[in-house]
Amino acid sequence: MPILKKLPGRSKSNHDNAEMVLKSNHSNGEINLQSNLGNGELILPPSSLNPFEDMDPDMGFNEVMSSKGSLPLRGTLERICSSSTVKTLGKLSKGLRITGRNLRSSTLPAAPTSGKEKKKKKNHRRASEEIMTLLRLAGRKKKSERRESLPVGDLNGEDDEDAHRRPSFLRSLGKLRGDSLTNRDSQEAERESPEEESPVKRREPLSVLEILQLVNQRDLLLADTHIQELERECALDPALFPPNAWDASLRKVKDVELLYEALQREMWDVVRESLRQPCAGPQLGLVVLVIQQEEHADHVWMLRQEGARSCKRPRKLRQKWAEAVGEAADWSLPQPGGVAAGQMGMFLERLRGRVVEDMDAARRNVVAVYPTDFTVLQVYMQSYHRAVAKRLKTITSGPVQITDIYSLLDWIYNIYNRDVLATVKMMGSIDCSALEPLLPEEVIDRLEQECLNTVWDKVTTELSQVLEDEEKRWAQTLQIEEYQSGLARSIIQRLKVDLDRSTGVSQLLGARVARCTLNGLADFLHSFQRKVEMFHETQAEFGDRGDGYVSRTIALANCVPPFRSFVERCRQCDPLGSEDSSQRAHSSLERIINQSVRVLTDRLFENIKPFFDKLLRKKWLNNTEAYESIEASIKQHFKKFRRMDCPPYQTLVNEVHRRVMVEYVRAIMRGRVICTSLKMRKRLAFRLQDEAKQIKALFKDLSTCSWLDNLIGHLADIILLEDMPSIQMEVGVLVKEFPDIRRKHVAAVLNVRGMVQQSERQEILAVVRDFENISDMPRDHALFSEIAVATDMPCLGLVLIRFALTVSSWVSSARPHRRHTRRSAKHKEDDANQHVIQVNQ
């Protein structure tokens, strides 16, 4: 505290030699100020008697005195006399305290400073390492302020002893004078106080810890403002600082970086938490304002740095914000670490649900807060897209089961586009073309190739083993009537899984899997066909060919329809690349059906062939037992044959129908009956037509060979008709419907008719010759080619037939006529026919 050694009051007689001595106890020494009142001037510091007001607070005390010693410190006597002594001493003590505090805190040496630097150092910012020191000195400052507020003693400088020695009137005069001086000083102090308190104190910059506290309290915009202010202080020219001050500036730069890191951590926490809130909070808006404020600062900095070397200032908070959104998306989505084998579908479903849920939360809470130029929905979609791609890449980096591969490919090709991107598009404008593929093309190709390798292993290794096991079972279960086989169902189920999953993933993958499947299946069916042939050959040589053999044959034939349908489906999936394999597969299946049908048909005709030998004989005209036996045997066999599935069964029925017609026509072509009269021709023709109707009725609902229905009818008409044009027309129709008929077949029918005149025969056979010359005649209805007929009857045979007919007529005419004797005309005709038959034989 300043001590007033000897301060006399104002006196009229002592203006020339008045002297004031001010002594101050300080750590650096003692200050003595003297004044010569005779010249009317007092040597005092300006600015309200504070000699340290305009000095650098970082300068030492001796430096202050040396810099101020050369300056004339002048003040008017009037001002000194009219000022309050207590106030003047208060200002002096305040200046000394400030100087002493600066001397304790400053470590920088003295350096010349400009006016701008002095102004800046008045607003000295407390660094982060000074915060604890300031907190410790806070208590001392309060105590010193309380001491300064105490009275400094009697300002007249008179002690009690002087007062007692004075006379009473002098004491009264001095008291009055003191009161008048005190009142005048108080009035002058009141007039001067408004002028001194009028300047507004400048806001003291916040410390690093105070800014950090704002960041932790999420007062983000205010914190960013102070950080930018601190950053501007660090941007001064380092050449103006001494070495120690430059080290302090570097510490400030480090503080700025640490504060920016803390600020960004809080900002990105707010961004991440915004998706888990029911509505958008105020902190998200502060984040947007901070980003915009930083972008403005970056823009201003770039304008100032044009043409200069680039420094570090651009913060690019919008770019970091997008990166923070990506980190939030990666934090939000489930991790694939705990996905077990076969659980890929469940994990991908959870992944899809979380993406859609978070994007919907972004639409509700986030989009409305950001300006449109942020394209928030696009940034969030890209971030989640990259997070999903990261997880898929992690999954595919190791081995993946085939079922998980199909689930993954289906999710990439279909579910993600249909359930994720399409849903997000409904929320707002999304540019899906800007999204990168979830997996690289080479990874997709590798996964698809693994699918193809799995399919090929199935159709080569697994199916071959299944076929060998099935072949062993054929011989072991031959005594058991089984009309169905599980071979086709087992094979197709194995292959159908891959085909269904691949076609569900994409058309291209489905085509590749179908091609691979069909190639392997064609080889398998060829092996299957060879084993079926070996089975029938073995049974033909060593087997008993019982009912078990028939049922096994039907069971093998029943394997064909499922295989054929599956082959056709594979061909439809890959119509261009699977044609060759499809033809090989169908060829093998067709051989299996034909062989099964041939085996069953041969077994049937082994039983009914003897009955065909009884047709068109003497007893056949009067007895229907032969045909009835044929029909009964066919029905009996078809009780088992109908256990065959429809397509092979239809083939079997058509073959049986055709074979029946072939055997029947062969019986006609043998010529075992020759008609000698019109009546006999009628009986024969009517019998043929009747049995043709029965055969048609037998195969009506089964056979699709309707072209066979009119064959026997045409032959009966040729035998029955009388006029030559009608016979020729009927022969022409027969040739058109059965292009494989030859003249020898027609000649055999004419023999049965009993036509022996060569001119008539040649006219009829000429019709067949004319049709034979037509090269484009269709050959699809082949039947007569299987019927072997002897060459034309020799002349001797015709002569004998003609002679027999002549003798018969002569005998009948020469015999005397009796009245209804024992033999009627009918019997005579029968005798003649019998004679003709004997001659023919």
PyMOL commands that set and color helices and strands:
alter all, ss='L'
color gray80, all
select helices_A, chain A and resi 37-39+46-49+61-69+77-82+85-105+115-122+128-148+160-165+168-197+208-216+220-234+238-240+243-276+282-304+317-332+336-338+344-365+372-374+376-396+402-427+432-434+441-476+487-505+507-542+547-558+560-573+579-612+618-622+625-641+646-669+678-698+706-708+711-720+724-737+743-753+758-772+784-786+795-814+825-840
alter helices_A, ss='H'
color red, helices_A
select strands_A, chain A and resi 2-6+21-26+29-30+41-42+75-76
alter strands_A, ss='S'
color yellow, strands_A
deselect
rebuild
show_as cartoon
